[in-house]
């Protein structure tokens, strides 16, 4: 990786949020937590996967110039439920990669939330340790409260969640594969595996930076 001053001195960070049918949840949980970050030089790029009218109305109700919303045509998905789950959201995620303005990119599911210091903690680790990719821990939250912590070193399938990471926009050329299901791999882990294979410098922060609500994640 070729480091530049933009990477290290108050860089713009893009928070990408793909969405479809969460209605107010995408605002009340995801976007609200993004706007509450202690690190404020951010853009929040919300990409609708032909989002429902209720979700579009909710996102458009947010009056903050840091929020950009684009509703793209529906991404084609496999009919098989397991295959569809593996590649769900690859269209809006790849669109966000092509249109992010930030020097760093992080992701947030539309029904999850960041801790207030998510960006600050991960960006500090990336800059100070000269990493290209860094991830932390996620709290898994069920209706009764926190049920576990996901996050460990070294990186591997199941070692971290898609929302607990940040990486350099120099890596945007690596995309989510819509056919990762052929290798029986989720598209997100298939992408991180590619990064490992090409020698991306990765690191880990032993701190919770993300709150994951699995009970609301259902196949579309």
N, C-alpha and C positions, 0 to 999 in steps of 0.2 A: 504494500500500500504506500502511496506517495502522500505524506502528510502535508497539509497546507495550513496557513494561519486561520482560514475559515473553519477548519476542523477543531481547533483548540481554543479560540478566543470568542466567547459568547456566541457560539454557532446557533443557527436556526435549526430546530428539531421538528420534524414532521411526525405528528401522531396520526396514524391512519386508522379509520374506523369503518369497516364494511358493515352494511346493514341491509335488512330486508323487511321483517315484520315485527319489530319490537315495540312499535308505538312510542309511548312516553318513556319506556325504560331506557332507550338509547340516550335520551336527554338526562333523565333523572339520575341515572347511574353512570353511564360511560362518559358522555360529554361533560357533565358536571365535574367528574373527577379529573378530566383532562384540563378543564379551565382552572381548577384549583391547584395546579402544580406550583411548587415553590420556585421552579425554574420557569421563567415567563417568556423567553424568546422561543415561542412555539407557533406552529400552525396546526390546526386540527382539520384534516382532510377526511371528510365523511363521504363515502362512496356507496350509493344505493345500488343494489343488485335488482333493478326495477322494483324499488321499495314500494310497499303498500302506501295508499294515500294517508293513512293515519301516521305512519312513520315519517313520510315526507313533511307533513304538517308539523310534526313535533320538532324535527330538525330545523325547519325554517323559522320556528318560533324563537330560536336562539339569536339574540341580537349582540353578537360579539364579532368584531372584524377578523379575529383569528380563526374563525370557523368558515371553511369552504365546503359547500355541498354540491355534489354532482350525482345525478341519478342516471346510470347507464342502462342499456337494454339488458334483459335477463340473460345470465350466463347459461349456456347449455350444460346440463349435467346428465350423468348416466342414470338410467331408470332403476337399476339395482340399488336398494337403500344403503348397503355397506359401501359400495363404490362411490355413491353420491356423497356420503358422509366424508370419505377420504379426501375429496377435492372440493368440498363446499366452500364457496367464497373465493375461488382462485381468480375469477374475472375481476371483481372490484379490487382485490389485493394487487394484482398485476397492473391495473389501471393506476392505482395509487403510486406504485413504484415509478411509473413513467411520468407522473405529474407532480410528484413531491418536490417542493422547493427547498427543503431542508438539507443541511450537510449530514445530518443523522436522521435515521428513521426508526420509529418504534410503532408497535401495533396494539390495538385495543379492540376486543370483541364488543359487540353492541349491547351485551347484557352483563358485562363484567365492569370492574373499575380498577383504577390505579390507586396506590397509596399516594399521599400528597407529594412525597419526595421521589417518586418513581424516576422521572427524567433526571433530576439532580444527582441521585445516587449512581445511576448507570452511566451517565455522561461523565461524571467525575472519575469513575473507575476507568472508563475508556480513554480519556485524555491523559490521566496521570500514568497509566500503565501502557499507553500507546497500543491499545487494543482496537481491532476492527469490529469486534462483535463481543458483547458482554450480556450476561443474563443473571437474574437473581432468583429469589424464591417466590412461590405463590401460595397464598392461603386458599384452601378449598372450603367453600362455605355452603353448607346445606341449611334447610329451614331452621334447624336447631342450633346453628352456630358453626364455628370452625371445626372441620372434621379431619384436617390433615394439612401437611406442608409438602409441596412439590418443589424440588430444586436440589441438585447435587452436582458434584464434580467427579469424574469428567463428563463432558456432554455425550448424550446418547439418547436413544428413543425412550421417552418417559422421564428424562432427567430434568426437563423444564417445560413450561407452557409457552405457547406462542406469544402471550401477552407480556411475559416477564423479561423482555429482551430489548436491546437497542443495537443498531449496527450502522456502519458507515454507508452513506449514499453512493460511495464509489462502487458498491457491490450490487447496485440496482439492476445491472445487466443479468444477474442470476434471478430467474423467474420461477413462480409456482407452476408446476407441471400438471396440466389437466388430465394426464393419463398416468399419474403416479400409482393409481390403483392397480395397474398391471403388475407392479412390483409388490403389491399389497402393503403400500406405505401411504400414510397421510401426506398430503401435499406439503404441509409445513415442515415435517421432519425430513421429507425427501429433499427439500431446499437446503435445510441446515446440514444435511449429510453431504450435499454437493460442496458447500462452503468448507467443511472439514477436509474433503478430498482435495481441494485446490490449495489448501494451506492457509486459509483465513486464520488470523491470530485471534483466538477466543479466550475469554476469561469469565470468572464467576464471582459474584458477590453474595456472601452468606447473609442475606437480609431480605425480608419480605418486601416486594415492590408491586405486588399484584394481588387482586382478590378475584378468585374464579368461582362462579356460581354454576356448577354442573347441572343442577336440576332444571335450569331454564334452557339448556342447550338441547335442542331437538332437531332431527333431520327435517329438511324442508321438502 
